[in-house]
Amino acid sequence: MLYSLLLFIVTLLPQHHFATIPAGNYSGITWLGGDRYAVVSDKSAEDGYFVWSIKLDSITGELLAVTNEGFRSAAKPARDDEGIAYNPHTKTIFISGEADNYIKEYDMTGKLTGREIPPTPLYKNLPGNLGLEALSYNDSTQTLWTCNESGNVIMQSYNTDLQPLHNYPYTLDAPLADQAKAEFYAHGIGTICALDDGSLLVLEREFYVPKKKFGSFVNCKLFHFKPGETNKELLAKWRTSLTLLKQNIANYEGMCLGPRLKDGSRVLILEADSQNQYHGVLKDWIKTIRIK
């Protein structure tokens, strides 16, 4: 599916799952350069991150192969790791934990460096399971961004000294489903991606599961958001579902920019949380989007 806008041409590519990736609860992804990516799970046994190799078609951006290179442990208790971001200058990784709403820094072996960002007053008293969900670093602006998942969403930026810079309100689209009829429901920001011009890509997702399970769906909307402006621009939208005839439901929670393709466009890589491949029905879907 192709979307053409004033600033972007956005092409949605098919989602895939790979037997080479162990069942997980993957919630964030960041590009390390080349074919390598760091990935977090919100239910990993310990604090830390996985390293994946993701091979793409250099012309189309289509996924070719994904393999797991192992887990880099911080040797600390897990803290509901949700977002992950890589700083190529310092060669360190930041992870946001929804259990404590801290952002902590890790080296390339997975160990903590000791540097961290405590929750700002805006994030200190967030409801359970609605804490810091997203994290992204842009090396051109040297800015780290995060936000809470739902409710009164605030985008917060930090400098390389890990000091707060600015915060901006963000308005979610109205939900489409009737939450009262759901056995499980989530509506909010799954992930963000910081761009070179200081703007953000924001993925809003609505995950609806009725009691009978069949009829479940996830609505995803990709927006371009300029901090400080009230409007946001819809770049693309798609829906996955669980029915008798269609079982491609994917709750995308991680997103990052990957390499440039031969025509100069960038690949956006998304990964879904399968709840450990719940009951053998959900899959660890991975999707690419081409942006020019």
C-alpha positions in Angstrom: 0.0 0.0 0.0 1.4 3.4 -1.1 0.7 6.7 0.6 1.9 10.0 -1.0 2.0 13.1 1.1 3.6 16.5 0.7 6.8 15.6 2.6 6.8 11.8 2.5 6.1 8.8 0.2 5.2 5.9 2.5 5.0 2.3 1.3 3.7 -0.4 3.6 5.5 -3.7 3.1 4.3 -7.1 4.2 4.8 -8.4 7.7 6.7 -11.6 8.3 7.6 -14.0 11.1 10.7 -16.1 11.4 11.3 -19.5 13.2 14.8 -18.2 13.9 13.4 -15.8 16.5 12.4 -17.3 19.9 8.9 -16.7 21.2 9.0 -13.4 23.2 7.3 -10.3 24.4 9.3 -7.9 22.2 8.5 -4.3 22.9 11.3 -2.1 21.5 14.0 -2.1 18.8 16.9 0.1 17.8 19.4 0.0 14.9 23.1 -0.6 15.8 24.3 -0.2 12.2 24.8 -2.8 9.4 22.4 -5.7 9.9 22.4 -5.6 13.7 19.7 -4.4 16.0 19.1 -4.4 19.8 15.7 -5.5 21.0 14.0 -5.5 24.4 11.3 -7.7 25.8 8.9 -6.5 28.5 8.9 -9.9 30.2 12.6 -11.0 29.9 13.9 -12.9 32.9 16.6 -10.2 33.5 17.2 -6.6 32.6 19.0 -6.3 29.3 18.5 -6.7 25.6 18.7 -9.2 22.7 20.8 -8.6 19.6 19.2 -9.6 16.2 20.6 -9.7 12.7 18.0 -8.4 10.2 18.7 -8.7 6.5 16.7 -6.6 4.1 16.4 -6.3 0.3 18.6 -3.3 -0.5 16.2 -2.1 -3.2 12.7 -2.8 -1.9 13.3 -2.9 1.9 11.6 -6.3 2.1 12.5 -8.5 5.0 14.7 -11.4 4.0 16.0 -13.1 7.2 16.1 -12.5 10.9 18.3 -14.3 13.4 18.8 -14.0 17.2 22.4 -13.5 18.3 21.6 -13.9 22.0 20.7 -11.9 25.1 23.0 -9.3 26.8 22.2 -9.4 30.5 22.6 -6.6 33.0 22.5 -9.2 35.7 19.8 -7.3 37.4 16.0 -8.0 37.9 13.8 -7.2 35.0 11.9 -3.9 35.1 9.3 -4.2 32.3 11.7 -3.0 29.6 9.7 -1.2 26.9 11.7 1.2 24.9 15.3 1.1 23.6 17.6 3.6 21.8 21.2 3.5 20.6 23.7 6.3 20.8 26.3 5.6 18.1 28.7 8.3 19.4 29.0 6.8 22.9 28.2 3.3 21.7 25.8 2.9 24.6 22.2 1.8 24.7 19.3 3.4 26.7 16.3 1.3 27.9 13.1 2.7 29.5 11.5 0.5 32.2 7.7 0.8 32.7 7.9 -0.7 36.2 10.0 2.2 37.6 9.8 4.8 34.7 13.6 5.1 34.8 15.7 5.4 31.6 19.1 3.6 32.2 22.2 3.4 30.1 23.9 0.1 29.2 27.2 -0.8 27.4 27.5 -3.1 24.4 27.8 -6.2 26.7 24.5 -5.4 28.4 26.0 -4.0 31.7 24.7 -0.9 33.3 27.0 2.2 33.0 25.6 3.9 36.1 24.1 6.8 34.1 20.3 7.1 34.3 17.4 9.4 34.0 14.9 9.4 36.9 11.3 10.1 36.1 10.5 13.8 35.7 7.6 15.1 37.9 5.3 14.5 34.8 6.2 10.8 34.9 6.5 10.0 38.7 2.9 8.9 39.3 1.8 7.3 36.1 -0.8 4.4 36.4 0.5 0.8 36.4 1.2 -0.5 32.8 0.8 3.0 31.4 4.3 4.3 32.0 7.2 5.0 29.8 6.5 3.0 26.6 8.6 4.6 23.9 12.2 5.7 23.5 14.2 7.0 20.6 17.6 8.8 20.1 18.6 10.9 17.1 22.3 11.5 16.6 21.9 14.5 14.3 20.0 16.5 17.0 21.7 14.6 19.8 18.4 14.3 21.6 16.7 11.4 23.4 12.9 11.3 23.4 10.4 9.4 25.4 6.7 9.5 26.3 4.1 7.8 28.3 1.7 5.4 26.6 -1.8 6.8 27.2 -4.0 9.3 29.0 -2.4 12.7 29.1 0.5 12.0 26.8 3.7 14.1 27.2 6.6 13.9 24.8 9.8 14.6 26.8 13.3 15.3 25.3 16.8 15.0 27.0 20.2 16.2 26.0 23.4 14.0 26.0 24.0 14.9 29.6 20.7 13.2 30.3 19.1 16.5 31.4 15.5 17.3 30.6 15.1 19.8 27.7 11.5 20.3 26.6 8.1 18.6 27.0 5.1 18.8 24.7 1.5 17.5 24.9 0.4 15.0 22.4 -3.3 14.3 21.6 -4.2 10.7 20.7 -6.8 10.0 18.0 -10.2 8.9 19.5 -10.5 5.1 19.8 -12.7 3.1 17.4 -13.6 0.1 19.6 -16.0 -0.1 22.5 -13.7 -0.8 25.5 -16.6 -2.0 27.6 -17.0 -5.0 25.4 -13.3 -6.0 25.5 -11.7 -8.7 27.7 -8.3 -7.0 26.9 -7.9 -3.5 25.5 -5.0 -1.1 25.0 -5.1 2.2 23.3 -2.1 4.6 23.1 1.4 5.1 21.7 3.3 2.0 21.0 6.5 3.6 19.9 8.2 6.7 18.5 11.1 7.5 16.2 13.1 10.7 16.3 14.0 12.3 12.9 17.0 14.4 11.9 14.9 17.6 11.8 13.7 17.3 15.4 10.3 15.9 14.5 8.9 12.5 15.5 7.2 9.5 13.9 4.6 8.3 16.3 2.9 4.9 16.1 -0.6 4.9 17.7 -2.2 1.5 18.2 -5.5 0.2 19.4 -5.6 -3.4 20.5 -9.0 -4.9 21.0 -9.7 -8.5 22.2 -13.3 -9.6 22.9 -14.1 -12.4 25.3 -14.5 -15.0 22.5 -11.0 -13.9 21.1 -12.1 -14.2 17.4 -12.9 -10.7 16.2 -9.7 -9.3 17.9 -7.9 -6.6 16.0 -5.1 -4.0 16.1 -5.5 -0.7 14.4 -2.2 1.0 13.7 -1.7 4.7 12.6 1.6 6.2 11.8 1.8 10.0 12.3 4.4 12.7 11.7 4.5 15.1 14.7 6.4 18.3 15.0 6.9 19.1 18.7 5.3 22.4 19.6 2.6 22.2 16.9 -0.9 21.0 17.7 -1.5 19.2 14.4 -0.1 15.8 13.4 0.0 14.4 9.9 -1.3 10.9 9.2 1.3 9.0 7.1 -0.2 5.5 7.0 -2.7 3.2 8.7 -3.3 -0.5 8.7 -5.2 -3.2 10.5 -4.4 -6.7 11.5 -7.0 -9.2 12.9 -7.9 -12.6 14.3 -10.8 -14.2 12.5 -11.6 -17.7 11.2 -10.1 -16.7 7.8 -7.4 -14.2 8.8 -4.9 -14.7 11.6 -2.3 -11.9 11.1 -3.0 -9.9 14.3 0.1 -8.0 15.4 0.5 -5.6 18.3 3.4 -3.4 17.1 5.3 -1.9 20.1 8.8 -1.3 18.7 10.0 0.8 15.8 13.3 2.3 14.5 14.9 3.7 11.4 17.2 1.3 9.6 19.5 1.7 6.6 19.0 3.7 3.4 18.0 1.8 0.3 19.6 2.3 -3.1 17.0 5.0 -4.1 17.8 7.0 -0.9 14.7 6.1 1.0 14.9 4.9 4.6 13.5 1.7 6.0 11.4 1.8 9.2 11.4 -1.5 11.0 8.6 -2.5 13.4 8.4 -5.5 15.7 5.3 -6.9 17.5 4.6 -8.2 21.0 3.2 -11.8 20.6 2.8 -12.3 24.4 5.2 -15.2 24.0 3.3 -16.5 21.0 0.1 -16.7 23.0 -1.5 -20.1 22.8 0.3 -20.8 19.6 -1.9 -18.3 17.8 0.0 -15.0 18.0 3.3 -14.7 16.1 6.4 -12.5 16.5 5.6 -10.4 13.5 8.2 -8.0 12.0 7.2 -5.4 9.4 9.1 -2.9 7.3 7.9 0.5 5.9 9.7 2.4 3.2 9.8 6.1 3.6 11.1 8.6 1.0 
